[in-house]
Amino acid sequence: METELARISMPMEEMLDPQNLYHFKSREEFQASTPNFDWDNYFVAIGAPAFDSLNVASPDYFVALDKIIQSVDLSTIKDYLRWKVITNSAPLLSDDLVTEDFNFFNNFLYGQETQKPRWRRVQSKLSNHLEMAVGRLYVEKYCPYEAKEHAQELVENMSLALGERIKHLDWMSEETKAKALNKLACMNMKIGYPDKWMDYSELEVTPDSYFQNVHRAIRFENAIDMAKIGTLVDRDEWDLSPQTVNGNYRPEKNQITLTAAVLQPPFFNLDADDAVNYGAIGQAIAHEMTHGFDNSGRMYDENGNLNNWWTEDDDAKFTERAGQFVKLFDEFELFGYHVSGERTLDENIADLGGLNVAWDAYQMTDEAKAGKPIDGFTPAQRFFISYATVWRCLIRNEALELQMVEDLHAPHEARVNRTLGSMPHFYEAFDIPEGSKMFIDPEERAAIW
Ligand SMILES: [Zn+2]
């Protein structure tokens, strides 16, 4: 059953094109396409309020699902649904179920050898399901206001530098540049933590059942989501918790978020020199901004609507340049696997764009202008070393293999080596000769933003 469902799902490469995921339909039209599934019942069961139209992200999937429902034994469907309940609940149940769940998902699929201690597993559940309550405690303890203030200053510098780069692009028309600059000016920037915290007072938490607590939290979150149906987009809402080391760009809100937990080493250090911060958190901020202009992000306008603002000629030039990225990353091989240049395209565009922007912003600092070495490295060298340092990691082969076949990000080694290898300033900083392992033929180097 699961294999069948995988077979009818849209391939990840196709999902990267937002047009493929936008099919606005009336409720009747959607119901008519899947006569064997009672959507009215389903929407009532999940607590949805009344509505009459919806975006069916993947219509072909639902048509195929409708056929499967008709052709498969009822008992198989029941077994499948029971299995979903059990497998999703296993990490919350008794030790034997927890262990079986770990043995398959963590050990077999990802190569993890030992389970994390129970307190850490429970803590991460807490952090997932009471994310803003935990976030509030985290911020009080670990994110001084000066860190948020300093990061906001960096965000402004990155935005200025990206704007300047857009103005000076040699391949884009003035008409499209004006639209791109407008989109950048309208970008909503969320840094550190929200000004207003979420209210959890309606959520019941009791000391008797871990399982029940998690389930009540899931229902609580679901009710909040359902209440959004038919209302305006809330631009103040946060979709990443402050204690998660992460950042993102939401194209449908034209919004970047960098969490409080990113505002610590190796990304950010209040005591470090500018080269270290610009090469790490500076690049991370500019990476998220560049997502607004990557292969899929560029299809959304300044308000987050799918709306083409490109001239035909600029669109063709972008596509040609994107092709260079695909080729450059397709060639990267690790453990016999090739990176998919197509699947990782948006991330690779954002990595190099982010690094270019952070570099330009860094050049405006007094420290870069003074050019004084620290610990035997020039400011330029320290900037690039900092970028590479962020991506140091330990990873099991199993996890890496999975990443190579399904992740939207290339493995860290490719993110560092291919990105740096496309930057002329990197060659100057370390005096890299032709024939060196890091050397990429200038003709093959990628460049968009
Ligand atoms: Zn990204």
Residues whose N, C-alpha, C, O or C-beta is under 5 A from the ligand:
A	BS01	ZN	E347 A350
